[in-house]
Amino acid sequence: MSDQILTVKEVAEFLKVNERTIYRLAIEKKVPAFRVGSSWRFRKGELDGWIKAQEEKPDPESQ
């Protein structure tokens, strides 16, 4: 598991989404994140695991 720590901007670029989306997911605890002071941070390894779990979720439209 990677110990690399990413910022909101880096995660947004990595996932190809807006920074606001990352903030919302972090606040709603829908993505693994932690705070350092007032800033959100993300562990790359945990993010990779979260992405894999998202890929494995069944598509609600196909049920």
OpenMM code with the backbone's topology and positions (N, CA, C; nanometers):
from openmm import Vec3, app, unit

residues = "MET SER ASP GLN ILE LEU THR VAL LYS GLU VAL ALA GLU PHE LEU LYS VAL ASN GLU ARG THR ILE TYR ARG LEU ALA ILE GLU LYS LYS VAL PRO ALA PHE ARG VAL GLY SER SER TRP ARG PHE ARG LYS GLY GLU LEU ASP GLY TRP ILE LYS ALA GLN GLU GLU LYS PRO ASP PRO GLU SER GLN".split()
positions = [
    Vec3(0.0846, -0.1182, 0.0000),
    Vec3(0.0000, 0.0000, 0.0000),
    Vec3(0.0890, 0.1243, 0.0000),
    Vec3(0.0569, 0.2199, -0.0810),
    Vec3(0.1359, 0.3420, -0.0929),
    Vec3(0.1081, 0.4368, 0.0233),
    Vec3(0.2148, 0.4969, 0.0755),
    Vec3(0.1998, 0.5938, 0.1835),
    Vec3(0.1973, 0.7363, 0.1311),
    Vec3(0.1920, 0.7528, 0.0001),
    Vec3(0.1907, 0.8870, -0.0575),
    Vec3(0.0657, 0.9619, -0.0120),
    Vec3(0.0843, 1.0871, 0.0302),
    Vec3(-0.0260, 1.1711, 0.0760),
    Vec3(-0.0593, 1.2714, -0.0339),
    Vec3(-0.1880, 1.2812, -0.0681),
    Vec3(-0.2335, 1.3698, -0.1751),
    Vec3(-0.3206, 1.4819, -0.1201),
    Vec3(-0.3208, 1.5937, -0.1909),
    Vec3(-0.4070, 1.7075, -0.1578),
    Vec3(-0.5387, 1.6952, -0.2341),
    Vec3(-0.6328, 1.7821, -0.2018),
    Vec3(-0.7613, 1.7851, -0.2731),
    Vec3(-0.7369, 1.8085, -0.4219),
    Vec3(-0.6512, 1.9027, -0.4539),
    Vec3(-0.6231, 1.9340, -0.5942),
    Vec3(-0.5656, 1.8128, -0.6669),
    Vec3(-0.4716, 1.7428, -0.6036),
    Vec3(-0.4110, 1.6250, -0.6660),
    Vec3(-0.5126, 1.5134, -0.6859),
    Vec3(-0.6000, 1.4924, -0.5882),
    Vec3(-0.7029, 1.3885, -0.6002),
    Vec3(-0.8015, 1.4248, -0.7108),
    Vec3(-0.8406, 1.5511, -0.7170),
    Vec3(-0.9328, 1.5960, -0.8219),
    Vec3(-0.8716, 1.5732, -0.9603),
    Vec3(-0.7443, 1.6055, -0.9758),
    Vec3(-0.6764, 1.5832, -1.1043),
    Vec3(-0.6674, 1.4343, -1.1348),
    Vec3(-0.6353, 1.3539, -1.0339),
    Vec3(-0.6223, 1.2093, -1.0497),
    Vec3(-0.7543, 1.1459, -1.0935),
    Vec3(-0.8649, 1.1898, -1.0321),
    Vec3(-0.9967, 1.1330, -1.0628),
    Vec3(-1.0692, 1.2057, -1.1758),
    Vec3(-1.0092, 1.3141, -1.2245),
    Vec3(-1.0680, 1.3936, -1.3336),
    Vec3(-1.2055, 1.4485, -1.2946),
    Vec3(-1.2120, 1.5047, -1.1726),
    Vec3(-1.3346, 1.5687, -1.1249),
    Vec3(-1.2994, 1.7050, -1.0669),
    Vec3(-1.4019, 1.7830, -1.0374),
    Vec3(-1.3836, 1.9152, -0.9790),
    Vec3(-1.3397, 1.9033, -0.8329),
    Vec3(-1.2616, 1.9994, -0.7860),
    Vec3(-1.2182, 1.9996, -0.6459),
    Vec3(-1.3374, 2.0015, -0.5506),
    Vec3(-1.4443, 2.0706, -0.5880),
    Vec3(-1.5642, 2.0746, -0.5028),
    Vec3(-1.6215, 1.9355, -0.4806),
    Vec3(-1.6140, 1.8512, -0.5822),
    Vec3(-1.6624, 1.7137, -0.5698),
    Vec3(-1.5816, 1.6391, -0.4645),
    Vec3(-1.4515, 1.6583, -0.4638),
    Vec3(-1.3652, 1.5917, -0.3658),
    Vec3(-1.3966, 1.6412, -0.2253),
    Vec3(-1.4126, 1.7726, -0.2092),
    Vec3(-1.4498, 1.8268, -0.0780),
    Vec3(-1.5808, 1.7645, -0.0299),
    Vec3(-1.6802, 1.7573, -0.1184),
    Vec3(-1.8111, 1.7021, -0.0811),
    Vec3(-1.7986, 1.5554, -0.0399),
    Vec3(-1.7259, 1.4768, -0.1182),
    Vec3(-1.7080, 1.3353, -0.0861),
    Vec3(-1.6357, 1.3170, 0.0473),
    Vec3(-1.5369, 1.4015, 0.0734),
    Vec3(-1.4624, 1.3926, 0.1995),
    Vec3(-1.5517, 1.4294, 0.3179),
    Vec3(-1.6249, 1.5380, 0.3054),
    Vec3(-1.7136, 1.5829, 0.4134),
    Vec3(-1.8208, 1.4785, 0.4427),
    Vec3(-1.8747, 1.4168, 0.3372),
    Vec3(-1.9789, 1.3151, 0.3527),
    Vec3(-1.9217, 1.1777, 0.3879),
    Vec3(-1.7898, 1.1691, 0.4046),
    Vec3(-1.7200, 1.0445, 0.4385),
    Vec3(-1.7442, 0.9350, 0.3346),
    Vec3(-1.7533, 0.9755, 0.2090),
    Vec3(-1.7745, 0.8799, 0.1005),
    Vec3(-1.6435, 0.8404, 0.0333),
    Vec3(-1.5353, 0.9054, 0.0738),
    Vec3(-1.4026, 0.8745, 0.0224),
    Vec3(-1.3077, 0.8766, 0.1425),
    Vec3(-1.2088, 0.7857, 0.1475),
    Vec3(-1.1181, 0.7850, 0.2626),
    Vec3(-1.0322, 0.9110, 0.2659),
    Vec3(-1.0448, 0.9877, 0.3730),
    Vec3(-0.9735, 1.1147, 0.3851),
    Vec3(-0.9518, 1.1469, 0.5319),
    Vec3(-0.8594, 1.2375, 0.5572),
    Vec3(-0.8370, 1.2853, 0.6932),
    Vec3(-0.7963, 1.4316, 0.6861),
    Vec3(-0.8070, 1.4980, 0.7993),
    Vec3(-0.7755, 1.6403, 0.8039),
    Vec3(-0.6419, 1.6629, 0.8727),
    Vec3(-0.5682, 1.7589, 0.8198),
    Vec3(-0.4477, 1.8106, 0.8829),
    Vec3(-0.4772, 1.9582, 0.9032),
    Vec3(-0.5116, 1.9933, 1.0258),
    Vec3(-0.5588, 2.1295, 1.0511),
    Vec3(-0.6908, 2.1488, 0.9789),
    Vec3(-0.6956, 2.2462, 0.8906),
    Vec3(-0.8189, 2.2710, 0.8152),
    Vec3(-0.8136, 2.2131, 0.6740),
    Vec3(-0.7052, 2.1432, 0.6412),
    Vec3(-0.6870, 2.0890, 0.5057),
    Vec3(-0.7173, 1.9399, 0.5008),
    Vec3(-0.7811, 1.8983, 0.3918),
    Vec3(-0.8072, 1.7562, 0.3693),
    Vec3(-0.6856, 1.6920, 0.3043),
    Vec3(-0.6568, 1.5672, 0.3439),
    Vec3(-0.5494, 1.4893, 0.2841),
    Vec3(-0.5999, 1.3481, 0.2581),
    Vec3(-0.5346, 1.2802, 0.1636),
    Vec3(-0.5775, 1.1482, 0.1187),
    Vec3(-0.4554, 1.0592, 0.1012),
    Vec3(-0.4646, 0.9350, 0.1478),
    Vec3(-0.3566, 0.8386, 0.1253),
    Vec3(-0.3814, 0.7708, -0.0092),
    Vec3(-0.2800, 0.7703, -0.0939),
    Vec3(-0.2937, 0.7151, -0.2294),
    Vec3(-0.3392, 0.5693, -0.2252),
    Vec3(-0.2804, 0.4901, -0.1366),
    Vec3(-0.3168, 0.3488, -0.1275),
    Vec3(-0.4627, 0.3281, -0.0900),
    Vec3(-0.5125, 0.4085, 0.0041),
    Vec3(-0.6534, 0.3983, 0.0439),
    Vec3(-0.7447, 0.4428, -0.0696),
    Vec3(-0.7020, 0.5440, -0.1425),
    Vec3(-0.7795, 0.5926, -0.2565),
    Vec3(-0.7883, 0.4852, -0.3647),
    Vec3(-0.6757, 0.4164, -0.3898),
    Vec3(-0.6750, 0.3082, -0.4884),
    Vec3(-0.7724, 0.1976, -0.4478),
    Vec3(-0.7750, 0.1636, -0.3186),
    Vec3(-0.8688, 0.0627, -0.2690),
    Vec3(-1.0129, 0.1073, -0.2833),
    Vec3(-1.0387, 0.2350, -0.2562),
    Vec3(-1.1730, 0.2912, -0.2691),
    Vec3(-1.2188, 0.2855, -0.4154),
    Vec3(-1.1287, 0.3191, -0.5068),
    Vec3(-1.1617, 0.3144, -0.6498),
    Vec3(-1.1971, 0.1721, -0.6903),
    Vec3(-1.1172, 0.0758, -0.6467),
    Vec3(-1.1438, -0.0645, -0.6794),
    Vec3(-1.2805, -0.1074, -0.6260),
    Vec3(-1.3138, -0.0651, -0.5049),
    Vec3(-1.4443, -0.0989, -0.4459),
    Vec3(-1.5576, -0.0355, -0.5258),
    Vec3(-1.5377, 0.0856, -0.5764),
    Vec3(-1.6402, 0.1524, -0.6568),
    Vec3(-1.6634, 0.0764, -0.7870),
    Vec3(-1.5558, 0.0237, -0.8442),
    Vec3(-1.5670, -0.0517, -0.9696),
    Vec3(-1.6425, -0.1824, -0.9493),
    Vec3(-1.6346, -0.2381, -0.8286),
    Vec3(-1.6970, -0.3671, -0.8011),
    Vec3(-1.8423, -0.3561, -0.7566),
    Vec3(-1.8886, -0.2340, -0.7277),
    Vec3(-2.0282, -0.2163, -0.6860),
    Vec3(-2.1204, -0.2463, -0.8034),
    Vec3(-2.2323, -0.3151, -0.7775),
    Vec3(-2.3273, -0.3401, -0.8863),
    Vec3(-2.3910, -0.2096, -0.9333),
    Vec3(-2.4164, -0.2023, -1.0611),
    Vec3(-2.4800, -0.0849, -1.1206),
    Vec3(-2.6288, -0.0872, -1.0859),
    Vec3(-2.6791, 0.0146, -1.0121),
    Vec3(-2.8209, 0.0140, -0.9720),
    Vec3(-2.9167, 0.0176, -1.0906),
    Vec3(-2.8739, 0.0717, -1.2034),
    Vec3(-2.9611, 0.0797, -1.3211),
    Vec3(-2.9762, -0.0554, -1.3896),
    Vec3(-2.8823, -0.1475, -1.3656),
    Vec3(-2.8892, -0.2771, -1.4328),
    Vec3(-2.9696, -0.3789, -1.3523),
    Vec3(-3.0189, -0.3383, -1.2359),
    Vec3(-3.0949, -0.4327, -1.1530),
    Vec3(-3.2426, -0.4150, -1.1719),
] * unit.nanometer
topology = app.Topology()
chain = topology.addChain("A")
for resn in residues:
    res = topology.addResidue(resn, chain)
    for name in ("N", "CA", "C"):
        topology.addAtom(name, app.Element.getBySymbol(name[0]), res)
